[in-house]
Amino acid sequence: MKLLTAALLLLFIAMCLTSTEGVKCKCSRKGPKIRFSNVRKLEVKPRYPFCVEEMIIVTLWTKVRGEQQHCLNPKRQNTVRLLKWYRVWKEKGR
């Protein structure tokens, strides 16, 4: 009986840890400088209690590497310009 209780408790703890895995800060490493023409998708996620700054995730496409996702530093001037450019580009209907 003790073994069954211990196994269920361990299973419960494992389930709790995997459910919190999805809410961790994804942008621990910042991505490279990018070309605006290679941008496929841009996601801006708000600041969470466990993240110091907002997350800006960009999906790029190149012939050599295919699709890749990178995190950008929201404080860099290039990222601010990319956000402005993407909003205008999206409003025009691409």
TABELKA-V657411 format. One record per backbone hydrogen bond with DSSP energy under -1.0 kcal/mol. CO is the residue of the C=O (numbers start at 1). NH is the residue of the N-H. If there is no record, write none. Layout:
BEGIN
CO:NH
CO:NH
END
This chain:
BEGIN
1:5
2:6
3:7
4:8
5:9
6:10
7:11
8:12
9:13
10:14
11:15
12:16
13:17
14:18
15:19
16:20
21:24
26:28
35:38
36:39
38:61
41:59
43:57
45:55
48:51
55:45
56:72
57:43
58:70
59:40
59:41
60:68
62:66
66:62
68:60
70:58
71:31
73:76
76:80
77:81
78:82
79:83
80:84
81:85
82:86
83:87
84:88
85:89
86:90
87:91
88:92
89:94
END
